[in-house]
Amino acid sequence: MSEPQSDSVSVSQADLQAAVREGLITGQQSQQLWARWVAKVRVQTTVPASLPAGPRFSFTNVLYYFGGLVAIGAMTLFMTLGWQQFGDWGLLAIALGYLVACLLVADHLKGRGLGTPAGILATLAVCLVPLALWALQSGLGQWPPGGPSNYKAYHTQIDWRWLTLEFGTLAAAVVMLWRYRLPFMVMPVAVTVWYMYMDVASLLMQQAGFEYKFMRDMSLVFGIGLCLLALWVDVRSRLASGEWRQDFAFWLYIFGALMFWGGLSLQDSGSQLGKALYALINVGLVFGGAAIGRRVFTVLGAFGVAGYLAYLSHRVFRDSLMFPFALTLLGLAVVALGIWWQRHEKQIEARLSGWLPAGLRPR
């Protein structure tokens, strides 16, 4: 028996009508076939497929990211005060020189199909933007008085004066991201939003002074906002084509989830109802993360549930003889649930994702 042919052909309505005239199929069969093919094409074009897999965990990529992060750290976190001897204009020249060189190399690497190192070099260029902006403002005498007097403090001190650098960095990052379309470039955007929430809180607290609870609540609000932005980016990425169909939402999810969960976990609740609500929210994070295929929510939710159980053990049931046994049974039940989940993971994810918009369904 011969092997079936795998060649694809294009068929139009005129071809079906010709087959009807030749008596190969009936008119009704022609209409049914055409309706079936049209419906199939619509499904393929409207339901997004999964995003392309990111860089693999290979030795080459480890070298790429290790070297890239060392270079980024050298120009950000590990910049010493000795750089001040170059003066404001010297720092501006160095920052712009590094920035242009990074973008030229990123162009070259991307042209050769080396997306990972190109993304790292383009990310380093984004990280140099706040240094250039600080040097420019300081050199022109426009840096607001009373705040940090050197750029090294940008990564260690909370101050509203950094907001000009952060807004400028976000604007430059959007332009560079549009130009290069490399997902790792979103990382400094997420970090800048994290810095921004603290500096905005510092600006709003100028009259009242530092207040821990206000900072905590700002973390919660900014975390929710960043998670919503990540959802929007995720949907757009899944529905896009070409270079835009990559996972640009990864870093936004990471920092958004951390800011939201941190602000939520630091909330004060003197009532058992409030603590139980916290546990339920974390359970929702576990299942929500599974539904959209984002493990950061699942992991943080699991930590939250574990924290609530620890609270019950040490506070509510600390004198109970039966609580350790009940908790053991609960732990074993969770293990059994994990086994069951693993066996039915595809069906569960399909059921959970059925409640989501098409752009967020993992495939």
Summary of the structure (lengths in Angstrom):
residues: 363
radius of gyration: 27.2
end to end distance: 35.9
largest distance: 89.6
contacts: 1003
relative contact order: 0.07
helix: 75%
strand: 0%
